[in-house]
Amino acid sequence: MGPEIYVDILGDALLLVIILVSAIILPSLAVGLTVAVFQAATSINEQTLSFLPRLIITLLSLIFGGHWLLQKIMDYTIRLISSIPSVIV
């Protein structure tokens, strides 16, 4: 029962954070890149044209993926709480 358990817990937490943030950020990144290419091709330099689609996609990804995101957090929390006896002993 050495520090390996704590390193595993921290590694799992960091992996979970990366997965959850990626699920929100990657769709926004794709839309932002598409809008940037469109703006470069048409020479339109409107700031709201790049901001609003990214905001809408981020909100939609939170709405549609919220259940999955919350389920991942709950699964990790349940695993963390159930591993307390092995960490204490």
C-alpha positions in Angstrom: 0.0 0.0 0.0 2.6 2.5 -1.1 2.3 5.7 -3.1 1.3 3.8 -6.2 -2.3 3.9 -5.2 -2.3 7.6 -4.9 -0.5 8.0 -8.2 -3.2 5.8 -9.8 -6.0 7.8 -8.3 -4.4 11.1 -9.5 -3.8 9.6 -12.9 -7.4 8.5 -13.2 -8.6 11.9 -12.1 -6.4 13.7 -14.7 -7.5 11.3 -17.5 -11.2 12.0 -16.5 -10.6 15.7 -16.7 -9.0 15.5 -20.1 -11.9 13.3 -21.4 -14.6 15.6 -20.1 -12.9 18.8 -21.3 -12.2 17.3 -24.7 -15.9 16.4 -25.1 -16.8 20.0 -24.7 -13.9 21.8 -26.4 -13.3 19.7 -29.5 -16.7 20.5 -31.2 -16.2 24.1 -30.4 -12.7 23.9 -31.9 -14.0 22.3 -35.1 -16.6 25.0 -35.6 -14.2 27.8 -34.8 -11.8 26.4 -37.4 -14.5 26.2 -40.0 -15.7 29.7 -39.3 -12.1 31.0 -39.5 -11.6 29.4 -42.9 -14.9 30.9 -44.0 -13.8 34.3 -42.8 -10.4 34.1 -44.4 -12.0 33.0 -47.7 -14.6 35.8 -47.7 -12.5 38.5 -46.0 -15.2 39.1 -43.4 -13.7 40.3 -40.1 -16.7 40.3 -37.9 -15.9 39.2 -34.3 -19.4 38.0 -33.5 -19.3 35.6 -36.5 -16.6 33.6 -34.8 -17.9 33.9 -31.3 -21.6 33.0 -31.5 -21.3 29.7 -33.4 -18.6 28.5 -30.9 -20.8 29.5 -28.0 -23.9 27.8 -29.4 -22.0 24.6 -30.2 -20.4 24.6 -26.7 -23.9 25.0 -25.1 -25.3 22.2 -27.4 -22.5 19.9 -26.5 -23.2 20.5 -22.8 -26.9 19.9 -23.3 -26.6 16.7 -25.3 -23.5 15.4 -23.6 -24.4 16.5 -20.0 -25.9 13.2 -19.0 -22.8 11.3 -20.2 -20.5 13.8 -18.5 -22.3 13.5 -15.2 -22.4 9.7 -15.5 -18.6 9.7 -15.9 -18.1 11.9 -12.9 -20.5 9.8 -10.8 -18.7 6.5 -11.9 -15.3 7.9 -10.9 -16.7 9.2 -7.5 -18.2 5.8 -6.8 -14.9 4.1 -7.6 -13.0 6.6 -5.5 -15.3 6.1 -2.5 -15.3 2.3 -2.8 -11.5 2.3 -2.8 -11.3 4.2 0.5 -10.8 1.0 2.6 -7.9 -0.2 0.5 -6.2 3.2 0.7 -6.6 3.5 4.5 -5.4 0.0 5.4 
